[in-house]
Structures are given as C-alpha cells and as structure tokens.
C-alpha cells in the first residue's frame, strides 16, 4: 500500500486474498462480505486500484488483475 491508511493491514490483506480467489470486486461486495461501511469499502477499492490490483473497464466494471 502507498501512504494512504484505509483500514488495518490485516483487513486489507484479507480483501486482497478474497478478490484474487473470487476474481471479482465491488464496493457492495466488500460491504457485504467484510461488513464494512460504504466509505471504507470505497476507499479500499480506490487503494486496490492505486496498488494496481484492480482496474476499471470502459463499461464501469472492475477487473481483478
């Protein structure tokens, strides 16, 4: 992760494991699975994109890299 602290490192690691296993990611999915608030899930998605673990497609879908 870069300088942004979004959640504790363990939660972030669990999210990374989850998206790689499931090969999908969305704010609502992270909210449901990890019981996170919207703003926290949104920040995680932004951090995942910053860390180049996911990418946004032209149609708005998220692709796990």
PDB file of N, CA, C and O in Angstrom:
ATOM      1  N   UNK A   1       0.841  -1.183   0.000  1.00  0.00           N
ATOM      2  CA  UNK A   1       0.000   0.000   0.000  1.00  0.00           C
ATOM      3  C   UNK A   1       0.884   1.243   0.000  1.00  0.00           C
ATOM      4  O   UNK A   1       2.014   1.221   0.487  1.00  0.00           O
ATOM      5  N   UNK A   2       0.362   2.295  -0.540  1.00  0.00           N
ATOM      6  CA  UNK A   2       1.100   3.538  -0.522  1.00  0.00           C
ATOM      7  C   UNK A   2       0.894   4.212   0.826  1.00  0.00           C
ATOM      8  O   UNK A   2       0.757   3.524   1.838  1.00  0.00           O
ATOM      9  N   UNK A   3       0.868   5.512   0.864  1.00  0.00           N
ATOM     10  CA  UNK A   3       0.790   6.246   2.125  1.00  0.00           C
ATOM     11  C   UNK A   3      -0.598   6.273   2.748  1.00  0.00           C
ATOM     12  O   UNK A   3      -0.731   6.594   3.929  1.00  0.00           O
ATOM     13  N   UNK A   4      -1.622   5.946   1.993  1.00  0.00           N
ATOM     14  CA  UNK A   4      -2.987   6.042   2.487  1.00  0.00           C
ATOM     15  C   UNK A   4      -3.314   4.879   3.416  1.00  0.00           C
ATOM     16  O   UNK A   4      -3.161   3.715   3.043  1.00  0.00           O
ATOM     17  N   UNK A   5      -3.763   5.198   4.625  1.00  0.00           N
ATOM     18  CA  UNK A   5      -4.216   4.174   5.559  1.00  0.00           C
ATOM     19  C   UNK A   5      -5.739   4.148   5.484  1.00  0.00           C
ATOM     20  O   UNK A   5      -6.395   5.140   5.803  1.00  0.00           O
ATOM     21  N   UNK A   6      -6.291   3.042   5.073  1.00  0.00           N
ATOM     22  CA  UNK A   6      -7.731   2.955   4.885  1.00  0.00           C
ATOM     23  C   UNK A   6      -8.378   2.060   5.924  1.00  0.00           C
ATOM     24  O   UNK A   6      -9.425   2.396   6.477  1.00  0.00           O
ATOM     25  N   UNK A   7      -7.770   0.943   6.184  1.00  0.00           N
ATOM     26  CA  UNK A   7      -8.202   0.000   7.214  1.00  0.00           C
ATOM     27  C   UNK A   7      -6.932  -0.645   7.748  1.00  0.00           C
ATOM     28  O   UNK A   7      -5.840  -0.401   7.234  1.00  0.00           O
ATOM     29  N   UNK A   8      -7.077  -1.457   8.767  1.00  0.00           N
ATOM     30  CA  UNK A   8      -5.879  -2.108   9.272  1.00  0.00           C
ATOM     31  C   UNK A   8      -5.304  -3.043   8.203  1.00  0.00           C
ATOM     32  O   UNK A   8      -6.020  -3.506   7.316  1.00  0.00           O
ATOM     33  N   UNK A   9      -4.024  -3.305   8.302  1.00  0.00           N
ATOM     34  CA  UNK A   9      -3.327  -4.081   7.275  1.00  0.00           C
ATOM     35  C   UNK A   9      -3.894  -5.485   7.125  1.00  0.00           C
ATOM     36  O   UNK A   9      -3.939  -6.018   6.017  1.00  0.00           O
ATOM     37  N   UNK A  10      -4.322  -6.082   8.214  1.00  0.00           N
ATOM     38  CA  UNK A  10      -4.876  -7.441   8.149  1.00  0.00           C
ATOM     39  C   UNK A  10      -6.158  -7.483   7.323  1.00  0.00           C
ATOM     40  O   UNK A  10      -6.349  -8.392   6.515  1.00  0.00           O
ATOM     41  N   UNK A  11      -7.030  -6.508   7.524  1.00  0.00           N
ATOM     42  CA  UNK A  11      -8.269  -6.460   6.745  1.00  0.00           C
ATOM     43  C   UNK A  11      -7.951  -6.267   5.269  1.00  0.00           C
ATOM     44  O   UNK A  11      -8.551  -6.920   4.414  1.00  0.00           O
ATOM     45  N   UNK A  12      -7.018  -5.382   4.967  1.00  0.00           N
ATOM     46  CA  UNK A  12      -6.626  -5.143   3.578  1.00  0.00           C
ATOM     47  C   UNK A  12      -6.077  -6.427   2.953  1.00  0.00           C
ATOM     48  O   UNK A  12      -6.406  -6.754   1.813  1.00  0.00           O
ATOM     49  N   UNK A  13      -5.245  -7.148   3.693  1.00  0.00           N
ATOM     50  CA  UNK A  13      -4.691  -8.411   3.187  1.00  0.00           C
ATOM     51  C   UNK A  13      -5.795  -9.425   2.925  1.00  0.00           C
ATOM     52  O   UNK A  13      -5.753 -10.150   1.931  1.00  0.00           O
ATOM     53  N   UNK A  14      -6.782  -9.479   3.812  1.00  0.00           N
ATOM     54  CA  UNK A  14      -7.908 -10.398   3.631  1.00  0.00           C
ATOM     55  C   UNK A  14      -8.720 -10.029   2.392  1.00  0.00           C
ATOM     56  O   UNK A  14      -9.168 -10.908   1.655  1.00  0.00           O
ATOM     57  N   UNK A  15      -8.906  -8.736   2.165  1.00  0.00           N
ATOM     58  CA  UNK A  15      -9.623  -8.283   0.970  1.00  0.00           C
ATOM     59  C   UNK A  15      -8.852  -8.699  -0.283  1.00  0.00           C
ATOM     60  O   UNK A  15      -9.448  -9.190  -1.241  1.00  0.00           O
ATOM     61  N   UNK A  16      -7.542  -8.506  -0.280  1.00  0.00           N
ATOM     62  CA  UNK A  16      -6.718  -8.883  -1.435  1.00  0.00           C
ATOM     63  C   UNK A  16      -6.831 -10.384  -1.700  1.00  0.00           C
ATOM     64  O   UNK A  16      -6.993 -10.796  -2.849  1.00  0.00           O
ATOM     65  N   UNK A  17      -6.747 -11.190  -0.668  1.00  0.00           N
ATOM     66  CA  UNK A  17      -6.895 -12.645  -0.829  1.00  0.00           C
ATOM     67  C   UNK A  17      -8.270 -12.976  -1.412  1.00  0.00           C
ATOM     68  O   UNK A  17      -8.392 -13.797  -2.322  1.00  0.00           O
ATOM     69  N   UNK A  18      -9.294 -12.327  -0.876  1.00  0.00           N
ATOM     70  CA  UNK A  18     -10.667 -12.585  -1.310  1.00  0.00           C
ATOM     71  C   UNK A  18     -10.865 -12.250  -2.785  1.00  0.00           C
ATOM     72  O   UNK A  18     -11.404 -13.064  -3.534  1.00  0.00           O
ATOM     73  N   UNK A  19     -10.438 -11.063  -3.211  1.00  0.00           N
ATOM     74  CA  UNK A  19     -10.671 -10.675  -4.607  1.00  0.00           C
ATOM     75  C   UNK A  19      -9.877 -11.551  -5.569  1.00  0.00           C
ATOM     76  O   UNK A  19     -10.333 -11.820  -6.680  1.00  0.00           O
ATOM     77  N   UNK A  20      -8.701 -11.993  -5.158  1.00  0.00           N
ATOM     78  CA  UNK A  20      -7.925 -12.886  -6.018  1.00  0.00           C
ATOM     79  C   UNK A  20      -8.576 -14.264  -6.115  1.00  0.00           C
ATOM     80  O   UNK A  20      -8.562 -14.882  -7.179  1.00  0.00           O
ATOM     81  N   UNK A  21      -9.137 -14.741  -5.024  1.00  0.00           N
ATOM     82  CA  UNK A  21      -9.805 -16.043  -5.019  1.00  0.00           C
ATOM     83  C   UNK A  21     -11.095 -15.999  -5.832  1.00  0.00           C
ATOM     84  O   UNK A  21     -11.352 -16.881  -6.651  1.00  0.00           O
ATOM     85  N   UNK A  22     -11.901 -14.967  -5.601  1.00  0.00           N
ATOM     86  CA  UNK A  22     -13.208 -14.858  -6.260  1.00  0.00           C
ATOM     87  C   UNK A  22     -13.121 -14.249  -7.656  1.00  0.00           C
ATOM     88  O   UNK A  22     -14.045 -14.392  -8.457  1.00  0.00           O
ATOM     89  N   UNK A  23     -12.018 -13.575  -7.945  1.00  0.00           N
ATOM     90  CA  UNK A  23     -11.799 -12.895  -9.216  1.00  0.00           C
ATOM     91  C   UNK A  23     -12.897 -11.876  -9.524  1.00  0.00           C
ATOM     92  O   UNK A  23     -13.300 -11.707 -10.674  1.00  0.00           O
ATOM     93  N   UNK A  24     -13.368 -11.208  -8.487  1.00  0.00           N
ATOM     94  CA  UNK A  24     -14.340 -10.129  -8.648  1.00  0.00           C
ATOM     95  C   UNK A  24     -14.215  -9.179  -7.465  1.00  0.00           C
ATOM     96  O   UNK A  24     -13.733  -9.540  -6.392  1.00  0.00           O
ATOM     97  N   UNK A  25     -14.665  -7.956  -7.702  1.00  0.00           N
ATOM     98  CA  UNK A  25     -14.564  -6.940  -6.660  1.00  0.00           C
ATOM     99  C   UNK A  25     -15.586  -5.850  -6.940  1.00  0.00           C
ATOM    100  O   UNK A  25     -15.778  -5.435  -8.083  1.00  0.00           O
ATOM    101  N   UNK A  26     -16.234  -5.398  -5.886  1.00  0.00           N
ATOM    102  CA  UNK A  26     -17.108  -4.234  -5.976  1.00  0.00           C
ATOM    103  C   UNK A  26     -17.248  -3.663  -4.571  1.00  0.00           C
ATOM    104  O   UNK A  26     -16.993  -4.346  -3.578  1.00  0.00           O
ATOM    105  N   UNK A  27     -17.648  -2.426  -4.507  1.00  0.00           N
ATOM    106  CA  UNK A  27     -17.840  -1.785  -3.207  1.00  0.00           C
ATOM    107  C   UNK A  27     -18.898  -2.539  -2.415  1.00  0.00           C
ATOM    108  O   UNK A  27     -18.702  -2.826  -1.234  1.00  0.00           O
ATOM    109  N   UNK A  28     -20.014  -2.860  -3.055  1.00  0.00           N
ATOM    110  CA  UNK A  28     -21.091  -3.545  -2.334  1.00  0.00           C
ATOM    111  C   UNK A  28     -20.686  -4.950  -1.899  1.00  0.00           C
ATOM    112  O   UNK A  28     -21.093  -5.406  -0.830  1.00  0.00           O
ATOM    113  N   UNK A  29     -19.897  -5.634  -2.706  1.00  0.00           N
ATOM    114  CA  UNK A  29     -19.427  -6.966  -2.329  1.00  0.00           C
ATOM    115  C   UNK A  29     -18.554  -6.894  -1.080  1.00  0.00           C
ATOM    116  O   UNK A  29     -18.705  -7.707  -0.168  1.00  0.00           O
ATOM    117  N   UNK A  30     -17.648  -5.931  -1.037  1.00  0.00           N
ATOM    118  CA  UNK A  30     -16.792  -5.769   0.145  1.00  0.00           C
ATOM    119  C   UNK A  30     -17.620  -5.396   1.370  1.00  0.00           C
ATOM    120  O   UNK A  30     -17.332  -5.845   2.479  1.00  0.00           O
ATOM    121  N   UNK A  31     -18.645  -4.576   1.167  1.00  0.00           N
ATOM    122  CA  UNK A  31     -19.532  -4.221   2.282  1.00  0.00           C
ATOM    123  C   UNK A  31     -20.197  -5.461   2.868  1.00  0.00           C
ATOM    124  O   UNK A  31     -20.236  -5.637   4.085  1.00  0.00           O
ATOM    125  N   UNK A  32     -20.714  -6.307   2.006  1.00  0.00           N
ATOM    126  CA  UNK A  32     -21.434  -7.499   2.475  1.00  0.00           C
ATOM    127  C   UNK A  32     -20.503  -8.516   3.119  1.00  0.00           C
ATOM    128  O   UNK A  32     -20.775  -9.004   4.216  1.00  0.00           O
ATOM    129  N   UNK A  33     -19.416  -8.832   2.447  1.00  0.00           N
ATOM    130  CA  UNK A  33     -18.531  -9.899   2.917  1.00  0.00           C
ATOM    131  C   UNK A  33     -17.777  -9.497   4.180  1.00  0.00           C
ATOM    132  O   UNK A  33     -17.643 -10.294   5.108  1.00  0.00           O
ATOM    133  N   UNK A  34     -17.283  -8.254   4.213  1.00  0.00           N
ATOM    134  CA  UNK A  34     -16.439  -7.822   5.331  1.00  0.00           C
ATOM    135  C   UNK A  34     -17.173  -6.923   6.326  1.00  0.00           C
ATOM    136  O   UNK A  34     -16.586  -6.436   7.292  1.00  0.00           O
ATOM    137  N   UNK A  35     -18.473  -6.712   6.069  1.00  0.00           N
ATOM    138  CA  UNK A  35     -19.307  -5.880   6.955  1.00  0.00           C
ATOM    139  C   UNK A  35     -18.686  -4.495   7.187  1.00  0.00           C
ATOM    140  O   UNK A  35     -18.489  -4.053   8.319  1.00  0.00           O
ATOM    141  N   UNK A  36     -18.391  -3.839   6.072  1.00  0.00           N
ATOM    142  CA  UNK A  36     -17.768  -2.520   6.108  1.00  0.00           C
ATOM    143  C   UNK A  36     -18.781  -1.457   5.704  1.00  0.00           C
ATOM    144  O   UNK A  36     -19.764  -1.744   5.021  1.00  0.00           O
ATOM    145  N   UNK A  37     -18.526  -0.241   6.132  1.00  0.00           N
ATOM    146  CA  UNK A  37     -19.354   0.881   5.706  1.00  0.00           C
ATOM    147  C   UNK A  37     -18.985   1.250   4.273  1.00  0.00           C
ATOM    148  O   UNK A  37     -17.907   0.912   3.785  1.00  0.00           O
ATOM    149  N   UNK A  38     -19.902   1.951   3.612  1.00  0.00           N
ATOM    150  CA  UNK A  38     -19.691   2.312   2.210  1.00  0.00           C
ATOM    151  C   UNK A  38     -18.385   3.070   2.008  1.00  0.00           C
ATOM    152  O   UNK A  38     -17.605   2.734   1.116  1.00  0.00           O
ATOM    153  N   UNK A  39     -18.139   4.090   2.829  1.00  0.00           N
ATOM    154  CA  UNK A  39     -16.950   4.915   2.618  1.00  0.00           C
ATOM    155  C   UNK A  39     -15.665   4.111   2.801  1.00  0.00           C
ATOM    156  O   UNK A  39     -14.680   4.364   2.108  1.00  0.00           O
ATOM    157  N   UNK A  40     -15.660   3.160   3.709  1.00  0.00           N
ATOM    158  CA  UNK A  40     -14.481   2.320   3.921  1.00  0.00           C
ATOM    159  C   UNK A  40     -14.276   1.411   2.708  1.00  0.00           C
ATOM    160  O   UNK A  40     -13.158   1.277   2.211  1.00  0.00           O
ATOM    161  N   UNK A  41     -15.349   0.791   2.239  1.00  0.00           N
ATOM    162  CA  UNK A  41     -15.260  -0.079   1.063  1.00  0.00           C
ATOM    163  C   UNK A  41     -14.813   0.705  -0.164  1.00  0.00           C
ATOM    164  O   UNK A  41     -14.005   0.220  -0.956  1.00  0.00           O
ATOM    165  N   UNK A  42     -15.331   1.900  -0.316  1.00  0.00           N
ATOM    166  CA  UNK A  42     -14.949   2.752  -1.435  1.00  0.00           C
ATOM    167  C   UNK A  42     -13.462   3.096  -1.376  1.00  0.00           C
ATOM    168  O   UNK A  42     -12.773   3.062  -2.395  1.00  0.00           O
ATOM    169  N   UNK A  43     -12.980   3.421  -0.206  1.00  0.00           N
ATOM    170  CA  UNK A  43     -11.555   3.730  -0.049  1.00  0.00           C
ATOM    171  C   UNK A  43     -10.681   2.514  -0.332  1.00  0.00           C
ATOM    172  O   UNK A  43      -9.597   2.646  -0.899  1.00  0.00           O
ATOM    173  N   UNK A  44     -11.142   1.340   0.057  1.00  0.00           N
ATOM    174  CA  UNK A  44     -10.385   0.116  -0.230  1.00  0.00           C
ATOM    175  C   UNK A  44     -10.294  -0.093  -1.738  1.00  0.00           C
ATOM    176  O   UNK A  44      -9.225  -0.411  -2.258  1.00  0.00           O
ATOM    177  N   UNK A  45     -11.403   0.084  -2.437  1.00  0.00           N
ATOM    178  CA  UNK A  45     -11.401  -0.074  -3.891  1.00  0.00           C
ATOM    179  C   UNK A  45     -10.443   0.931  -4.530  1.00  0.00           C
ATOM    180  O   UNK A  45      -9.700   0.578  -5.445  1.00  0.00           O
ATOM    181  N   UNK A  46     -10.452   2.161  -4.065  1.00  0.00           N
ATOM    182  CA  UNK A  46      -9.519   3.170  -4.583  1.00  0.00           C
ATOM    183  C   UNK A  46      -8.076   2.756  -4.326  1.00  0.00           C
ATOM    184  O   UNK A  46      -7.216   2.923  -5.190  1.00  0.00           O
ATOM    185  N   UNK A  47      -7.811   2.214  -3.138  1.00  0.00           N
ATOM    186  CA  UNK A  47      -6.456   1.777  -2.800  1.00  0.00           C
ATOM    187  C   UNK A  47      -6.047   0.568  -3.643  1.00  0.00           C
ATOM    188  O   UNK A  47      -4.902   0.482  -4.089  1.00  0.00           O
ATOM    189  N   UNK A  48      -6.968  -0.357  -3.862  1.00  0.00           N
ATOM    190  CA  UNK A  48      -6.679  -1.514  -4.710  1.00  0.00           C
ATOM    191  C   UNK A  48      -6.321  -1.064  -6.123  1.00  0.00           C
ATOM    192  O   UNK A  48      -5.417  -1.623  -6.745  1.00  0.00           O
ATOM    193  N   UNK A  49      -7.025  -0.061  -6.628  1.00  0.00           N
ATOM    194  CA  UNK A  49      -6.710   0.470  -7.954  1.00  0.00           C
ATOM    195  C   UNK A  49      -5.344   1.149  -7.940  1.00  0.00           C
ATOM    196  O   UNK A  49      -4.551   0.973  -8.864  1.00  0.00           O
ATOM    197  N   UNK A  50      -5.075   1.912  -6.906  1.00  0.00           N
ATOM    198  CA  UNK A  50      -3.785   2.587  -6.771  1.00  0.00           C
ATOM    199  C   UNK A  50      -2.633   1.584  -6.700  1.00  0.00           C
ATOM    200  O   UNK A  50      -1.548   1.829  -7.226  1.00  0.00           O
ATOM    201  N   UNK A  51      -2.888   0.456  -6.043  1.00  0.00           N
ATOM    202  CA  UNK A  51      -1.877  -0.600  -5.918  1.00  0.00           C
ATOM    203  C   UNK A  51      -1.834  -1.501  -7.150  1.00  0.00           C
ATOM    204  O   UNK A  51      -1.088  -2.479  -7.187  1.00  0.00           O
ATOM    205  N   UNK A  52      -2.643  -1.161  -8.161  1.00  0.00           N
ATOM    206  CA  UNK A  52      -2.715  -1.892  -9.426  1.00  0.00           C
ATOM    207  C   UNK A  52      -3.113  -3.358  -9.256  1.00  0.00           C
ATOM    208  O   UNK A  52      -2.612  -4.241  -9.953  1.00  0.00           O
ATOM    209  N   UNK A  53      -4.028  -3.595  -8.314  1.00  0.00           N
ATOM    210  CA  UNK A  53      -4.571  -4.934  -8.105  1.00  0.00           C
ATOM    211  C   UNK A  53      -5.900  -5.112  -8.826  1.00  0.00           C
ATOM    212  O   UNK A  53      -6.334  -6.235  -9.082  1.00  0.00           O
ATOM    213  N   UNK A  54      -6.546  -3.984  -9.154  1.00  0.00           N
ATOM    214  CA  UNK A  54      -7.782  -3.990  -9.928  1.00  0.00           C
ATOM    215  C   UNK A  54      -7.707  -2.865 -10.956  1.00  0.00           C
ATOM    216  O   UNK A  54      -6.887  -1.955 -10.840  1.00  0.00           O
ATOM    217  N   UNK A  55      -8.567  -2.943 -11.951  1.00  0.00           N
ATOM    218  CA  UNK A  55      -8.663  -1.879 -12.955  1.00  0.00           C
ATOM    219  C   UNK A  55     -10.127  -1.708 -13.339  1.00  0.00           C
ATOM    220  O   UNK A  55     -10.894  -2.670 -13.348  1.00  0.00           O
ATOM    221  N   UNK A  56     -10.499  -0.490 -13.652  1.00  0.00           N
ATOM    222  CA  UNK A  56     -11.858  -0.207 -14.096  1.00  0.00           C
ATOM    223  C   UNK A  56     -11.928  -0.359 -15.608  1.00  0.00           C
ATOM    224  O   UNK A  56     -11.102   0.195 -16.333  1.00  0.00           O
ATOM    225  N   UNK A  57     -12.912  -1.106 -16.078  1.00  0.00           N
ATOM    226  CA  UNK A  57     -13.136  -1.312 -17.505  1.00  0.00           C
ATOM    227  C   UNK A  57     -13.899  -0.116 -18.072  1.00  0.00           C
ATOM    228  O   UNK A  57     -14.399   0.721 -17.322  1.00  0.00           O
ATOM    229  N   UNK A  58     -13.982  -0.043 -19.380  1.00  0.00           N
ATOM    230  CA  UNK A  58     -14.697   1.048 -20.043  1.00  0.00           C
ATOM    231  C   UNK A  58     -16.170   1.055 -19.647  1.00  0.00           C
ATOM    232  O   UNK A  58     -16.771   2.120 -19.509  1.00  0.00           O
ATOM    233  N   UNK A  59     -16.754  -0.133 -19.464  1.00  0.00           N
ATOM    234  CA  UNK A  59     -18.177  -0.224 -19.117  1.00  0.00           C
ATOM    235  C   UNK A  59     -18.443  -0.020 -17.630  1.00  0.00           C
ATOM    236  O   UNK A  59     -19.580  -0.165 -17.181  1.00  0.00           O
ATOM    237  N   UNK A  60     -17.400   0.317 -16.856  1.00  0.00           N
ATOM    238  CA  UNK A  60     -17.567   0.606 -15.439  1.00  0.00           C
ATOM    239  C   UNK A  60     -17.356  -0.577 -14.522  1.00  0.00           C
ATOM    240  O   UNK A  60     -17.338  -0.420 -13.302  1.00  0.00           O
ATOM    241  N   UNK A  61     -17.197  -1.760 -15.091  1.00  0.00           N
ATOM    242  CA  UNK A  61     -16.955  -2.942 -14.273  1.00  0.00           C
ATOM    243  C   UNK A  61     -15.514  -2.941 -13.773  1.00  0.00           C
ATOM    244  O   UNK A  61     -14.635  -2.303 -14.352  1.00  0.00           O
ATOM    245  N   UNK A  62     -15.299  -3.670 -12.688  1.00  0.00           N
ATOM    246  CA  UNK A  62     -13.964  -3.762 -12.103  1.00  0.00           C
ATOM    247  C   UNK A  62     -13.349  -5.096 -12.504  1.00  0.00           C
ATOM    248  O   UNK A  62     -13.981  -6.145 -12.384  1.00  0.00           O
ATOM    249  N   UNK A  63     -12.106  -5.042 -12.982  1.00  0.00           N
ATOM    250  CA  UNK A  63     -11.381  -6.253 -13.360  1.00  0.00           C
ATOM    251  C   UNK A  63     -10.263  -6.481 -12.354  1.00  0.00           C
ATOM    252  O   UNK A  63      -9.496  -5.566 -12.055  1.00  0.00           O
ATOM    253  N   UNK A  64     -10.170  -7.699 -11.831  1.00  0.00           N
ATOM    254  CA  UNK A  64      -9.093  -8.060 -10.912  1.00  0.00           C
ATOM    255  C   UNK A  64      -7.885  -8.427 -11.756  1.00  0.00           C
ATOM    256  O   UNK A  64      -7.978  -9.245 -12.672  1.00  0.00           O
ATOM    257  N   UNK A  65      -6.753  -7.815 -11.441  1.00  0.00           N
ATOM    258  CA  UNK A  65      -5.534  -8.074 -12.221  1.00  0.00           C
ATOM    259  C   UNK A  65      -4.717  -9.195 -11.633  1.00  0.00           C
ATOM    260  O   UNK A  65      -3.663  -9.538 -12.168  1.00  0.00           O
TER     261      UNK A  65
END
